[in-house]
Amino acid sequence: MAFHPGKFAQEVKTELHKATWPWDPREKGVKRYKELIDSTIVVLIAMTLLGGFVAVWDLVFMNLMDLINGL
C-alpha cells in the first residue's frame, strides 16, 4: 500500500471539518475564546495542585529516608 500525499491531505481536511473547536466562531474578541481560556485555567490549576502534592510527598519520603539512614 503506497503513501499518497494528496489523498492523505484530503483525509486530514475532511477529519478537521468534523472536529469541534474550543471557541465560538459567532463571538468577537476575547469572548470568542472563553471555553479555551477556561479549560487552560483548569489545566494550570490542576497541574499546580498535582505538582504541590508530589512535592509534599517527595519531601515526606526524603525525610523518612534520612531518618531511616541515620539510625
C-alpha positions as CSV (number, residue, x, y, z in Angstrom):
1,M,0.0,0.0,0.0
2,A,1.7,3.2,-1.2
3,F,1.5,6.5,0.6
4,H,-0.4,9.2,-1.4
5,P,0.2,12.7,0.0
6,G,-2.7,14.2,-1.9
7,K,-5.1,11.6,-0.5
8,F,-3.7,12.0,3.0
9,A,-4.1,15.8,2.9
10,Q,-7.8,15.4,1.7
11,E,-8.5,12.9,4.5
12,V,-6.9,15.3,7.1
13,K,-9.0,18.2,5.8
14,T,-12.2,16.0,6.0
15,E,-11.4,15.0,9.6
16,L,-10.7,18.6,10.6
17,H,-14.1,19.7,9.4
18,K,-15.6,17.0,11.7
19,A,-13.7,18.3,14.7
20,T,-15.3,20.6,17.3
21,W,-13.1,23.6,18.2
22,P,-12.9,25.2,21.7
23,W,-14.1,28.6,20.5
24,D,-17.4,30.1,19.3
25,P,-17.0,31.5,15.7
26,R,-20.0,33.7,16.2
27,E,-18.4,35.7,19.1
28,K,-15.9,38.5,18.7
29,G,-12.8,39.4,20.6
30,V,-11.6,37.5,23.7
31,K,-15.2,36.3,24.4
32,R,-14.7,34.0,21.4
33,Y,-12.1,32.0,23.3
34,K,-13.9,31.7,26.6
35,E,-14.1,27.9,26.6
36,L,-10.4,27.7,25.6
37,I,-9.3,30.1,28.3
38,D,-11.4,28.4,31.0
39,S,-10.0,25.0,30.0
40,T,-6.5,26.3,30.1
41,I,-7.0,27.8,33.6
42,V,-8.4,24.5,34.9
43,V,-5.4,22.6,33.5
44,L,-2.9,25.1,35.0
45,I,-4.6,24.8,38.5
46,A,-4.7,21.0,38.3
47,M,-1.0,20.9,37.3
48,T,-0.1,23.2,40.2
49,L,-2.1,21.1,42.7
50,L,-0.6,17.9,41.4
51,G,2.9,19.4,41.5
52,G,2.4,20.5,45.1
53,F,1.1,17.1,46.0
54,V,4.1,15.3,44.5
55,A,6.5,17.8,46.1
56,V,5.0,17.3,49.6
57,W,5.2,13.5,49.4
58,D,8.7,13.8,48.0
59,L,9.7,15.9,51.0
60,V,8.0,13.4,53.4
61,F,9.7,10.4,51.9
62,M,13.1,12.1,51.6
63,N,12.9,13.0,55.4
64,L,11.8,9.5,56.2
65,M,14.7,8.0,54.3
66,D,17.1,10.4,56.1
67,L,15.6,9.3,59.4
68,I,16.0,5.6,58.5
69,N,19.6,6.0,57.2
70,G,20.5,8.0,60.4
71,L,19.7,5.1,62.6
